[in-house]
């Protein structure tokens, strides 16, 4: 499996491309433009570039994209809902 944007934690430009990819994907899946649920910035206003790629709210649910660095060739998808807590 080829990993998209595998250097996203070390390169801000790659991180931004990764974020844009997931925003397009969420728009395609939900049918609406995703709007951030909370801002990913430090207290001084600078953007945080970490593994928490994007978040939004859709149908009263918070959707979060969290991407880890590639550890294997097998994809992993995890989901949580209120019943898991």
N, C-alpha and C positions, 0 to 999 in steps of 0.2 A: 504494500500500500504506500502510495506517495503522500507524504504529509504536506499540507498547504501551510505556508508561512511558518515553517518550523523554527525560524530564527527570531520569532516575534518578541521574545523576552530580552534580546540583546540589541535590537534595532528598532528605533521609534517609527521609522518609515514603514517597516514591515508590520509592526504592531498596528499602525493606522490602516494598512491594507487589509489586515486580518479583521479588524473591527468593521470596516466597510463591507467585507464579504458577509459577515454575520448579520449586519443590518439589512442587506439585500435579501438574504435567506429568510430572515424573520418577516420581512415585508411580503415575500412570495408566499410564505406559509399562512400568515395571519390576514393578508389582504389590506393591511394598513401600515403606514409609515411608523416604525417604532420610535418612541420618544423615551429618553432615559428616565428611569424611575428615580434614581438618585445620581448625583454628580460624582464622578471619579476624579476628584481633585484634592490636593493637599490644602492646608489652611491658607497658604499663600496664593492659591488659585492655579498653581501648576498642575497639569494633567498627570495622573498616575498611570504608568505603563507597567502593568503586572498581568497575572494570569486571569484576572477577572475582566473579560473582554468587553462585555456589554450587559445591560439590564434594561428591562422595560416592563410595563404592566399591560396585560391584555385579558379581557373578560374577567376582571377582578382577580387576576393571578399575576404574580411577579415571575417573569421569565428572566433567567440569568444564563449567560454564556460564560463558562469558566473553562479555560483550556490549559492543560498541562503540557509540558514539553514532551515530545514523542519518547516513549519508553519501549515501545514494541511496534510491530507491524500490524497488530490487531486493533481495530477501533474500539473505543469504550464509550458508551452512552449511559448516563445515569439520570434518573428523574426522581423528584421528591414531591410529595403533596402533603396536605395537612395531616393525613392519617399516619404518615411516617414519623411524626414528632410526638 
